[in-house]
């Protein structure tokens, strides 16, 4: 086993306003093991790199991985995974922060249960007033086999986020997954997690909130208004179905189909947001038609000519 227990991966792109808070939350962890922090740095126009260089002088376990061109969150994380030395991997976004016992509680749970992934509850911090709400689970739990994906597609206990989880490294480095390859892609965490969790045998849920998710910050990708939310979510669902079909994962495909009602609810919610942002009737009609095809078609899902064709062709399936 490696001497480093956990690698934390932190993508950085123009995050100077919140970066110190994120870094301080890592280096104040009450963890009795060894960890490294890998900052995957897309070329930034602000002072993010200077901040990281300053911290690297104080912390030997801070690794700076700078790219010459912008890769986006998904690909920069993948590059960081390739050099990670930890037996387990966790993620942090640069505008969020960890509770000081995040590493200890997550590490203890994943090791004790010999799990592939541990998933925690989290705090949601809203706006500039820092109003905090808790996104809890009802109880601690251990999910096995097909129950994992069923929970994921309910979007309740297992949310799509990478940052609320700790992964056994082999899950990320050896098992097939789906990466969205453009910095502009939405729901990239959900796209990857759906394919990763399909290979997991055991996932542990911790009802204790251990992560602070800052919502609607100006630096956050989620704060940008877009009018293609439903189409992007639809593309992720199409990606998952296509991936399960080409890998002949019939158990995952069955779990996927068992939660169509929840996916339909998600798309209805997305369409309401897109309507407020001025989408056309043709857009709404196409989303609904393609969703019915994803949901009802008994033969392999067609890709050519669909709204999700470009995304599926760009996605890195491995």
N, C-alpha and C positions, 0 to 999 in steps of 0.2 A: 504493500500500500504506500501511497505517496505520503511525504511528511506534512504536506499541506492538506488540511481537512476540507476547507471550503474555498472556492474561488467565487468572488462577487464580480459580476460584470456590469459596468456602468457606461452606456453609450452617452457621448457628449457632442452637442452641436449647438453653439450659441446659447449657452446656459449660464453665463456669468452671474446673473442675478440670484440664482438659486443653488448654484454648484457647491458653495462652501457649506451650506446647510446639509446637503446630501453627503458630502465628504465627512463632515464632523459626526454625522450619525453613524457612519461606518467605523471611524476610528475611536469612537466612544463605546463600542460594543463590549458588553461584559461576557466575553467568550473565553473559555479556558483552553480552547484548541488553537490551531494555527490557521490563519486565513490570508488570502491575497486579494487585493482589489485591482481589477484590470479595467482601465478606462479606455474605451474604444472611441477614438476622437476623429470625427469628421471635420474637415477644414472649416474653422469658425472665423467670423469677422469681428468677434468681440474678444474679451480678455480671458476666455475659458482656458486656453492653453497656458497662459501665464499663471493662473491660479493653480493649475495642476502641477506645473513645474515647481512652484513654491511648496506645495504639499509633498512632492516627491523628495525634497531635501530633508523632510522631517520623518518620513515613513518609508522604510526599506521595503515594505510589502505592498507598495503602490507601483503598479506596472502601467506605463504609458504606451499605448498602441495607437500611433497617429497614421492616418491615411492621407494620401496625396489628393484624392478626389472623394467626393461625397458618395458614400455607400448606402446610407440610410440605416435605420435602427436594426432591421432584421439581418442584413449582411454584415454589419459591423459586429453584432453579437456573435455571429457565426465565426468570424475571424478570431474573436477573443476566445471562443470555446476551443479553437484549434491549439491555442498556446496555454490554455488553463492547466494548472498543475494540481488543482484540488480534486479530491475524490467525489465531492459534491459541488454543485453549481447553483448559485442564486443570482438574482438580477435586481437592479435598482435603476429607476429613472432619475434623471438629473434634477427634476423639479419636485421630487418626493424625498422622503426620509424613512429610515428604519427606526423602530423602537429599539432601545438599547439592549434588549434581550432577544432580539430577532434571531440572531445566529445560534445562540445557545438552545433556545426552545425548538427551533426547526431542526437543528442538527441532532439533538437528543431524540426527537421523535422519529426521524428517518432512519437513524441507526438502530434504535431500540426495536422498531417494528420491521426492520429490514425491508423497507419500502422502496419503490422506484421514485416516488414523488411525495412530498408533503406540501399541503396547501393550507394557508392560514387565512383567518378573517382579517379585516383591515379597517382603518379609519378613513373616512372621506372628509377632506378639509375643503370648504367651499370659499372661493373668492378671496378678496383682499382682507376681509374681516376675520379670516381663519376660523369660521364657524365649523365645528367638528361634529360629525355624526359617525356612528359605528355601523359597519356592515358585518354583523355576526352570523354564526351558524347556531342552530339549536343545540348541538352537542358535538363532542369529539366523535370521530367515527373512522373506521377502516373500510375502504371499498375494495372489492375484489372483482377481477374479470370484467364482464359486460356491464356491471353496475357503475364502473368508472365513466364510460362514455355516456351512459344514460344520464348520469348526474351532470356531466359537462354540458350536454345539449339542453338541459333544463335551465342552464345559466343561473344557477342558484348557489349551491355550495361550492362547486368548482367553476369559478369564473374564468374567462379566457385569458386573463393577464398572466404574463410571465413572472412579474415581480412579486406575486403573492405565493410563490412556490420555491421549493428547493428540489433539485433534481439529482438523482444519481448520474454521474457524468456519462456513463455508458448510454443512458437514454438519449442524451443529446448528441453524442459523438459517433455512435455506432448504429443506432436504429434509424430507419427511414423517417423522413419528415418532409414537410412542405414549407419552403421559404418564399415569401413574396419579395421580388428582387428590386422593386422601385422604392426610393425614399418617399414617394407620394402615396404609396398604398395604405389603405385603412385596414384595420382589423388584422394586422400582421401577427399579433400574438395569438389571436383566436385561430388563424389559419394553421400556424405551427402546432399549437397545443392539441388541436383535434387529431392531428396525425401522430403526434408523439404519444398521447394518452391511449391510442389504439393498441400500442405495444406494451403498455404497462400491466403488470399483474397485481400490483398492490399500491394504493394511494391512501395516505393518511390525511384526515381533515382535523385541523385545530381550530376550535371556536374562539380562541384568544386572538384579538386583533394585534398584529405585530408590525404593521406597515402603515405609513401615513401617505395617502394618495391625495395629492393636491389637484383639485379639479378646477378647470376654467382659468388656470393661470395663463397669462399672455404668451408665455414661452412654450406652452403645451400644444402639441399637435391637435389634441381634442378640442381646443378652444377655437380652432379655425372653422368658420362657417362653410359648409359644403352642401351641394344639392344633389349628391349622388350616393348618399348614405345607404339607401335601400339596395341600389345596384351593387355597391361594394360588398354588402352583407350577403346578397344573393350569390356573388362570385365566390365567397368563402364556402358557402354551402355546396355550390357546384364543385369546387375544388376538393372538398372532403369526399363527396360521393364519387367523383372521378378517381381520386387516390385510392379509396377502398376497393373500387372495381378493378383497377389495373394491378393492385397488389393481391387481389383475390382474398381480401379479408372479409369473409362473410359474417363473422361475429360483429365486427365494427359496423358493417353495412346494416345489419339488423338493428343494432342500437341506434344508429343514425335515423333509420326509418321510424323507430318507435317514438321519436320526439318531434315529428313533423308539426304537430299542433303548436308547440312552443316556438319553433322557427317561424311559423306563419304569423304568430303574434308579434315576434320581433320585427318582421318585415312590415307589418301593419303600422307599428310604432315608427319605424324608419320612414315610411311613406308620408306620415303626418308631418314629420320634420322637413322632408324634402318639399312637400307642398308649400309650407311656409316660406321656403327659399326659392319658390317660383318654378318648379318643374312643370313640364308640359303633360297633357293628357296622354300623349303617345308614350312618354316615359313610363307613366304609371301603368298603362296597358301592357307594355312590354315586360315590366317587372313581374306583373301578375301572371302573364302567360308563361314566362320562363320558370317561375316558381312552381306552377302546376306541373310543368314538365319534369322538374327535379323531383317533385313529390310523387308523381303518379306513373312515370314512364317505367315499364318493366324491362326494357332492353337497355344496353349501355348508353350512358348519357352522351348526346351529341354535343360537340364543341363548336364546330365551324359555323360561322354566321351568328353566333350568340353574343350577347353583351359582355359575357365573361370570357370570350375567346382569347383576347389579348392577355388578360391576367393569367389564365391557365397556361398559355404558351410561354409566358415570362417566368412563371413560378418554377422554382428549382425543386424538383422531386427527387429525393435521395433516400 
